[in-house]
């Protein structure tokens, strides 16, 4: 009888320890999963504009006058003549299959003499203060028609309202960067150049879904203008900092 009782107590102790270890392991797994789910990092190599749009990016042309073009897939060719069919002499910053794997905005987003205002907007991303993002950009060389681009942030909501006119930015009220505001022939990089930012000043204690907008913004542009040729964007990366 005593042996049976001892065996029963021993078996109960073993089962209790096994259950405790399993519970601890399960709790640890749950904690790790929660930690992983808080990483909202995101990258976009622009290997396919259709995939980019499917992933929540938005291309919006508010130029005056606006042409039929918009932000599009790169179309690399060594020589491009203004006034003819548009091909770019920008090759991708990085690629896996083609030199066209980047986002391109050409002067043909304007019609005639145009005030160009053409946006490429990220998906709604979970952002907080301290997060970082970066991208690469360039124009083609030699520069005959200067280019300009601004980077804006919608710090209010997850929408993509950019307003209606060429001077309006809608809900994108925080400007982070203005490349070549004076439209100098040497003001926009002609080699792929990386720009990096740390997000700050958000009035939110935790994550909020927001968007970043790239604005091709050129006065006296378009096919008949003295400014605007083409710009490329590649390798966008958003890093959710722990």
C-alpha positions in Angstrom: 0.0 0.0 0.0 2.8 2.3 0.9 4.6 1.6 -2.4 1.4 2.4 -4.3 1.0 5.7 -2.5 4.7 6.6 -3.1 4.3 5.7 -6.8 1.1 7.8 -7.1 2.8 10.8 -5.5 5.8 10.5 -7.7 3.7 10.3 -10.8 1.7 13.3 -9.8 4.9 15.3 -9.2 6.3 14.4 -12.6 3.0 15.4 -14.3 2.8 18.7 -12.4 6.4 19.6 -13.4 5.7 18.7 -17.1 2.6 20.8 -17.1 4.5 23.7 -15.5 7.3 23.5 -18.1 4.9 23.3 -21.0 3.0 26.3 -19.7 6.2 28.3 -19.3 7.3 27.3 -22.8 3.8 28.3 -24.2 3.9 31.7 -22.4 7.4 32.4 -23.8 6.2 31.5 -27.3 3.3 33.9 -26.9 5.6 36.7 -25.7 7.9 36.1 -28.7 5.0 36.2 -31.1 3.8 39.5 -29.7 7.2 41.0 -30.0 7.5 39.9 -33.6 4.1 41.3 -34.5 5.1 44.8 -33.3 7.8 45.0 -36.1 6.1 47.1 -38.8 9.2 47.5 -40.9 8.6 47.6 -44.7 10.7 47.8 -47.8 9.9 48.4 -51.5 12.3 47.7 -54.3 9.9 48.9 -57.0 10.5 45.8 -59.2 6.9 46.1 -60.4 4.7 49.2 -60.4 1.6 47.1 -60.6 2.6 45.2 -57.5 3.4 48.5 -55.8 -0.1 49.8 -56.4 -1.5 46.5 -55.3 0.5 46.9 -52.1 -1.3 50.2 -51.3 0.9 52.8 -52.9 -1.0 55.7 -54.7 0.1 57.7 -57.8 -1.8 61.0 -58.1 -1.2 63.6 -60.8 -2.4 67.1 -59.8 -0.4 69.0 -62.4 -1.8 72.0 -64.2 -1.9 71.2 -67.1 -1.8 67.5 -66.5 -0.6 65.0 -69.1 -1.7 61.4 -69.5 1.3 60.0 -67.7 1.9 59.4 -64.0 4.5 57.8 -61.8 5.4 54.6 -63.6 7.8 51.7 -64.1 11.3 52.8 -65.1 11.9 52.5 -68.9 15.6 52.5 -69.2 17.3 53.4 -72.6 20.6 55.0 -73.0 19.4 58.1 -75.0 16.2 60.1 -74.6 15.2 63.1 -76.7 12.7 65.5 -75.2 9.6 65.7 -77.4 9.8 62.1 -78.6 8.5 58.9 -77.1 9.5 58.8 -73.5 12.3 56.5 -72.4 14.5 57.1 -69.4 18.3 57.1 -69.3 18.1 56.2 -65.6 19.0 52.6 -64.7 17.7 51.2 -61.4 19.8 51.6 -58.3 19.4 47.9 -57.6 17.7 45.2 -59.6 17.2 41.4 -59.9 16.1 41.1 -63.5 15.9 44.5 -65.2 17.4 48.0 -65.1 13.8 49.2 -65.1 13.1 48.2 -61.5 12.5 51.6 -60.0 9.7 54.2 -59.9 10.0 56.9 -62.6 8.3 60.3 -62.9 8.9 62.0 -66.3 8.2 65.5 -67.6 5.3 64.1 -69.6 3.1 64.1 -66.4 2.6 67.7 -67.5 0.9 68.8 -70.8 2.4 71.6 -72.8 3.6 74.3 -70.4 2.8 72.8 -67.0 3.0 73.4 -63.3 4.0 69.9 -62.4 2.6 68.5 -59.1 2.7 64.7 -59.2 2.6 62.4 -56.1 3.8 58.9 -55.2 2.4 58.0 -51.8 3.4 55.1 -49.6 0.9 52.6 -48.1 -0.5 53.5 -44.7 2.3 52.4 -42.3 2.3 52.0 -38.6 4.6 54.8 -37.5 5.8 56.2 -34.2 8.4 58.6 -33.0 11.9 57.2 -33.5 11.1 55.1 -36.5 13.3 55.7 -39.6 12.9 55.6 -43.4 15.1 56.0 -46.4 15.1 56.0 -50.1 17.4 56.6 -53.1 16.8 59.1 -55.9 18.4 60.7 -58.9 17.8 62.5 -62.2 19.5 61.8 -65.5 22.8 63.3 -66.7 23.6 65.7 -68.3 21.0 68.1 -66.9 19.3 70.3 -69.5 16.0 70.7 -67.7 16.3 71.0 -63.8 14.1 68.8 -61.5 12.7 69.1 -58.1 11.1 66.8 -55.5 9.6 67.3 -52.1 8.9 64.7 -49.4 5.8 65.3 -47.3 4.1 63.4 -44.4 0.5 63.1 -43.5 0.6 63.2 -39.7 -3.1 63.3 -39.3 -4.6 60.2 -40.8 -4.0 57.2 -43.2 -5.5 58.9 -46.2 -3.9 60.2 -49.4 -5.7 63.5 -49.9 -3.2 65.8 -51.7 -5.7 68.6 -52.5 -6.8 69.7 -55.9 -4.4 72.4 -57.2 -0.7 72.5 -58.0 0.1 74.5 -54.8 -2.1 72.4 -52.5 -0.8 69.5 -50.4 -4.1 68.4 -48.7 -3.6 66.4 -45.6 0.2 66.2 -46.2 1.1 69.1 -43.9 4.6 68.2 -42.8 7.4 68.8 -45.3 10.5 66.7 -44.6 12.7 67.5 -47.6 12.9 69.8 -50.6 15.4 68.7 -53.2 16.5 71.6 -55.5 13.9 74.3 -54.7 15.8 76.8 -56.8 15.7 74.5 -59.8 19.4 74.7 -60.3 21.0 72.5 -63.0 23.3 71.1 -60.4 20.7 70.9 -57.5 19.3 67.4 -58.0 21.7 64.4 -57.7 22.7 62.8 -61.0 24.0 59.7 -59.2 21.8 57.5 -57.0 21.8 59.3 -53.6 20.4 58.0 -50.3 18.2 60.2 -48.1 17.5 59.1 -44.5 15.0 60.4 -41.9 14.1 59.8 -38.3 10.4 60.4 -37.5 9.8 62.8 -34.7 7.2 65.3 -33.4 4.2 63.0 -33.7 1.6 63.8 -31.1 0.8 60.1 -30.5 2.0 57.9 -27.6 2.2 54.8 -29.8 1.8 53.6 -33.3 -0.5 55.3 -35.8 -1.2 54.5 -39.5 0.3 57.4 -41.6 1.6 58.0 -45.1 4.7 59.6 -46.7 4.3 61.3 -50.1 7.0 61.9 -52.8 6.0 65.0 -54.8 7.5 65.8 -58.2 7.0 69.5 -58.1 8.3 71.7 -60.9 7.1 75.1 -62.1 7.6 76.0 -65.8 7.7 72.3 -66.6 6.2 69.8 -69.0 7.0 69.3 -72.7 7.0 73.0 -73.5 8.6 74.2 -70.2 12.2 75.2 -69.4 12.3 72.8 -66.4 11.5 69.1 -65.6 13.0 66.0 -67.2 12.8 62.9 -65.0 13.4 61.6 -61.6 13.7 58.1 -60.2 13.1 56.6 -56.7 14.3 53.2 -55.7 14.8 51.0 -52.6 12.4 52.7 -50.1 12.8 51.3 -46.6 10.8 51.9 -43.4 12.4 50.7 -40.2 10.2 50.2 -37.1 12.6 50.9 -34.2 12.2 48.9 -31.1 
